[in-house]
Amino acid sequence: MASEKAITLRLDGALRGKLDKLATATGRSRSFLAAEAIRDYVALNNWQIEEIHKGLAEAERGEFASDKDVKRVAKKWAQRGR
C-alpha cells in the first residue's frame, strides 16, 4: 500500500527466534505478525485511554455510583467468588 511506511525495531535473539517460529508455523511473515501485534496493542491501549477519559468526564460531572450500587455490585462479585 502506498500509505504504509517501514519502521525498524530491535528484538532480542530469543524473541526474534520465537517470532520466526511463529511466522513459519502460520505461514506469515515476521513483518505481518509484528504489524498485527502492534495494531492490537495500539487498539487496546486506545480503548483503555478512551474509557479513562469517559470515566474522568463522568466524575467531573459528579456522576458517581451510590453507596447502595457499590454494595450491590460488591455483594454480587463476592457471591461469585465462593
JOFENCOR-V11476 format. One record per helix or strand of 3 or more residues. SS is the DSSP state (H for helix, E for strand). FROM is the first residue (numbers start at 1). LEN is the number of residues. Records with the same first field share a line. If there is no record, write none. Layout:
SS: FROM-LEN, FROM-LEN
This chain:
H: 13-14, 30-31, 67-14
